[in-house]
Amino acid sequence: MTTSETLSCAEIDLTDRRHYRAGVPYDLFATLRAAGPVHRHLAHLPDGRPKPYWSLVGNEEIQAASRDAATFSTTDGPGLLADPFYREAGIMVALDPPDHLRLRRLISNGFTPRMIARLEQDIVTRAERILDEIEAGETVGYVTADEVDLVTAHEVDFVSRVAFPLPMHVIADIVGIPESDRAWVFEHTDRLLRAVDVASGVTRVEYAEVMAETYDYAHTLSEQKRREPSDDIWSLLARAEEGEGGVGSLSGVELDAFFMLLTIAGSETTRNALSQGVMELVRHPDQMAALLADPSLLPSAAEEVLRWSSPVLMFGRTATRDVELGGRSIAAGDRVVMWYPSANRDERVFDRPDEFDITRSPNPHVAFGGGGAHFCLGANLARTEIQVMLSALLRRFESIEVIGEPEWIGGGPVHNVGVSLDALPARLVPRRVRR
């Protein structure tokens, strides 16, 4: 495998899946940024001959494109290449204003102050329950670093036991998924997430079957909420109507599409951020100690976790007019791809961008997008989940260790998340009263 040291910018193929087997290829993005914030590339994907697109690797350029929906349209979908599927399915990420604004307003009707307050308490409850289950589970004898105490510890895969179930249960609470259905929904979601990596062994036929089954479940659940509403956010969304003189409500197709977006995107991104965040805290014991000594650092720690992990790999747009950006001339109809991990390590914006620093301020990362109409609806939810779980982990466990090599799953830009931690072997030592 060639590296950035032996490749010119024109030769770097960001669609080569081999680059993503061990995480985001930050060295390639650093090479590109050193030569400029905008580059012309070719996509080498299985769908046919190479296709040209523009790469935005600078923080300022990504923010500029994100905030200019009139020039950089989402209607061709969020992928690296244009795809009408997202628009035809009515998914929010493929709608421009005013259609996007209408849908966003309708969805926000479900997130009332009362519902948000209850949801925040549900996050705390779920986090504690997840850790309760770990502490009630199998234990191993463990000799501490000073080889003085023999203590009880729990050895788990942090991704599957902690980082994945928290956002999944929170989303299930939003949607009002019965507890009896959650194992089925979680299993289907996990299969959809894995399918983006060709090494997973999930065939296109299997992927289509799982997708269809999940869509059917979403449709059935939404219809039930319309007929028999309960006290949850999904019932409010199923019956939402636009106010202030607006006309309309969420159609069945729009609600089903939002279910898929929320379930897949909302779970994978938070899982990825939380997993990588804990891994980095373990790798930087001084940062872990600082956070433990001063819990008021939790908000800034969460922001650094988001910057560092950059759980969304990329988003695509299509230029609607000729435009100059980053010193390059982009023509109407050109595909433009925003690479968020690169923007979050941009030397022009961040001091010491390759250092993990939970006290970093300011921290203008673009983990939730670069602003504008498509700024992530779940940004505050993700922040809350990360802070709540980090707080609970530090309060309940005396030490957290990574005891094996992390495993990555990554198909590169065939998917917007593209690369994430699949497994993180960890040892959790509960706090105890010392004699």
N, C-alpha and C positions, 0 to 999 in steps of 0.2 A: 504494500500500500504506500503510495507516495504521500509526502507531507507538504505542508505549505512552503517549506524551505526550498523545495525543488519544483514548485509550480508557479507559473505566472498567474496573475489575476484572471486573465482570459481562459486559462486552462483549468481553473478550479471548478469542479463540478459539484455543486451543492446538492444535486439530486442523487449522488452516489450513496446508496444506503450503507455502504461499509464505513462511511465517516461517522455514523451515529451509533455504532455498536457499543461504544463505551461512554455514551453521553453526547452532549453538544460539542462539535468541533470548534472550540473557541480559537484555536490557533489559526484556522482558516479564515475566520471572521476578522481576527486581528490583522492578518496579512491584507485583507481587502480594505479594512478601515485605513491602514497606513497609506494606501494608494488613492483613497477617496471614499466619500460616503455613498456613491451610487455607481453601480456597475452593470454592464450588459452580459448576460449569461445565456446558456442553452440548457433547456431541461431535457434530460435523457431518461424518459420514463417508458414503461412497457407499452404505452398506447400508440406508439408509432415513431415517426422521424423526430429528431430534435426540434424543439420549439423555443424561440427566443423569449426572454423576459428580462425585466430590470430588477436588480437586487438593491434594496435600500438597507444599508448596514449602519447608518449613522442615526443617533438619537434624535437630533433636531429635524432631520429629513423625514423620519418616520412620524414624528409628531405633526409636522406640516402636512403630510399626506393624509394622516388620520383625521385631521380637523377640516379638511377640504373635501367634503362629500360630493360637491358639485363637479369637481375635477377628477377625483379618484372614486369611481363607482364600485359598489359591492354587488351589483346585480348579476355578475357572472360567477358568484360564489366566492367562498373564502379560500379555496385551494390555490396551489401554485399555478395551475392552468385553469382556464375558464371552463365551467361546467354548469349547464342549465338546471341540473337536478335540484340544487338548493332553492333556486327561485321558484321552480315549479312546485316544490314541496311546501312553499310558504314559510321557510325558515328565516328568522329575523336577520341572521347574519348576511342574507342575500337580498335585503331590501334597502332601498335608498329613501331618504325623506321625500315626500311626506308619509309614504306608506309605513316606513319604519317607525316614525314618530307616533302614528296612530296605534300600531301594535304595542309599542313600548308604553304608551299611556294606559292602554287597556290592561296590560300585565301589571303595571304599577298599582292598579286599583286593588289588587289582591294583597299587596304588602302594606296594610294599614299599620299605624303605630302600635295598636294592640297586638296585631299578629307578629310584628317584628320583635316586640318585647317578649312575647311568649316563645318565639323562635330562639332568641338568645338564651333563654332559660333552658330550652330543650337541648341546645348545644352543650351547655354545662352538664346537664343530666346524662346525655349520651356519652360524653367524654369520660365521665366518672364510671358509667356502666361498663364501657369497653375496658378500662383499667381494672375494674372489679373482677371481670372475667379472667383477665390475665393473672391477677393475684390469687384467684381461686383455682387456677390451673396447675399444671405439672411444674414441679420445682427441681432444681439441681443444686448440689452442694458446690460452693464456690469459695476459694480462698482469696481473701482481699490482697491488694497489691503489696501491703506490708507483711503479708504472710503470717498475720497474727490471728485474725478471726476467720472461722469457717461459717459462712452465712448462706442463707437460702436465696436463690436467684431464679429468675424466669428467663428462659431462652426462647425467643420467638422471632418470627419474621415480622419486622416492624411494619412493612408495607401492608401485608394482608391482615394483620391483627390490629393495627392501630390506624394507619394513614388512610386505608381504603374504607373501612366501615364507618368512620366518623362522617365524612361528607355524604356517603350513601344514605345513612340513616337520617341525616339532616334533610336531604332532598326528599326522602320518603316521607318525612314529617310534613314537608311543604305540600307534597302531592297528596298526602293522605293515604298512602299505601298501607293496607292492613299488615300487621306483624306477620300473619300467616303467609303472605305473598312475598315478603321481602327477600327470602333466600333465593327464590326463583328470579326475581328482578335483578338482584345483585349478581347472580351467576350469569344471566344473559348480558348484563352490562359488562362484566369482566371479559366475556368472550368477544364482545364487540371491540373492546379496547385492545385485546391481544391480536385481533385479526389484521391490524395494520402492519404487523411485522411478519414478513414471509416465513421467518424461522419458526413461527408459532404453530405452523401446520394447519391452520384454519383455512379451508378452501373458500373460494368465492361463492360456491353453492351453499356451504354451511353458513357463511356470513349473511347471505341473502335470507336464509331461513330464519336465523336468529333475529335479524332486523325486522322481518315481517311479523314474527311472533311478538316482538316488543312493541311494534306499532299497534298491533291488534289489542294488546293489553292496555296501552295508553288510551286508545279509542273507547274501549269498554269502560275503563275507569272514569273517563270524562263524562260519558253518557250517564253513568250511574250518579255522578256528582250533580249533574243537571236535574235528574229525576228526584234524587234523595240527597240534597245538600247536607253536609255536616259542618262542624266548626273547624274548618281548615282552609288554608289559602287556596287550594285547588278548587274547592267549591265556589269561592269568591271569583276565581278566574273563569270558571265554567259559566258563571252567570254575569260576568262583567259586561257593562255597557259604558260607552264613552259619554262623559258629561260635558258641561260647559258648552252646550250647543252642538257638540259633536254627534255623529250618527254612527251606529255600528256596534258590533260585539265580536268576540272571538269566535271564529268559525270552528267547526270540528277539526278541520285540517290544520288550522293555525294552532289550536290547542295541542293536538297530537305532535306537531312539529316542535312546539316549545317543550313538551315532555321529553322528547329525544335530546334536544339541545341541553336541557337542564340536567338530565340524567347522565349523559355521557360527558359533556364538557365540564359540568359543575363538579363531577366526582373526580375525573382524571386530573384536572389542574390542581385541585386542593391536595389530592393524594400525592402528587408529584412534588409540590412545594413543601409539604410537611415532611415527607421522607427525606428530601435533600437537605432541608433545614436542620433536622435532627442529626443527620450525618455530618454536616459541617460543624455543628455545635460540639459534637464528640471529637472531631478532628482539631477543634480549637478550644481546649479546656479553659483557657483564660476567658473566652467569651461566655462559655457555660457558667463559670464562676461569677462573672460580672452580672449575668442575668439572674442567677440565684440570689446574689447579694442585694440586687436592686430590681424588684419586679416592675418598677415604673418604666423599665427599659423594654417591656414587652411590645408596646406599639412599634417602636423603632426596630426592634428585633424582627418583628413580623415583616416590616417593609424590606429589611435586608434579606430575609429569607426569600421573599418574592423576587427581589432584584437578582439574587444569586441563582436561584433555581430557574427563573424565566420559564414557567411551566408551559407556556404556549410558544411553539417554535416559530410560526410564521402565519401571516395572513396575506391573501392576494387581493388586488384591486385592478380595475381597468381604467386607463386614462380616457376621459371623454373629450379632451381637447389637447392640442399641442401645449406643452408646458416645460419650463426650465426648472430643474430641481437638482441641487447638489452639483451644479456646474455641468449637467448633462441635459441634452435635449430629448425629451420623451414625447413621442407622437401620439395623437389620438388613436385609440384602439390598442395601444401597447399594454401588455400585462406587467404589473408592478407588484413585487413581493416585498413585504416588510419583515425583516428578521429581528425579532424582539431580543433574543439572547445577545446578539451583537450590539444592539442599542444600549443594553444594560451593562455593557463593559466598555462603552465609548469613552476613550481617554479625553476627549474634548469636554466631557460633561462631568465625569467622575474622577476624583482624586483616588489614586491607588485602586483602580477598578477591579484588579484581580485579587484583592484582599477582602476577606469576609469580616465585616465590621458592624456589629449590632448597634453601635452608637452613630452610624453614618447620618449626617444631616448637612445639607438637604439631600434628598434621595429621589430624584425625579425619574424613577424607573418607569418602564412601559409594560410591566407584567400584565396589566389589565387593558392594554392597548394604549395608543398615543393620544387619547382624548377624543373629543368630537362625538358625533351621534352614536357611534358603536362602542363607546366606553363600556366595559363589562358591567352588566346589571348586577352580577353577584360579587362585585369587588368588596363591599363591606361585609358580606357574609363570609367570604374566604378569609378576610382579615380576622374576623371574630373567631372562626374555627381554629386558625393557626395559634392565635393568642391563648385561647381557652385550653387547647391541648398541650401547648408548651408549659403553661402555668401548672396544669394538673400533673404532668410528668415530673417537673422539677419539685413539686410539693410532695409527691408520693414516692419517688424513687431516689435513693441515695446516690446511685450512679447509673449511668447509661453507657453501654459500650457497644461498639460494632465488633462482632467476633468472627466475621467472614467477609469475603469479597462481595461487594454489591453487584447485583445482576441488573442489566439494563435491557429494556425492550424498546426497539426503535426501528421504524421504517423510514425515517427521514421525512421529507416534506410531502409524502403521499397522504399525510394527515396533519392537521393544524398543530396538534400537540407534538406528534412526531417522535419524541424520545422521552422516556421516563424510567424511573427506577421500578424494576419488577420485583426485586427481593432485596432485603437488607437484614441479614442475620444480626440480632441484637440481644444483649444480656441486660436485663432490668433488675436491679437490686433494691428491694423495698427499704424504706427507711425503718430503722429499728432503734430501740432504746439501748444505748451502750452501757455496759456494766462498769 
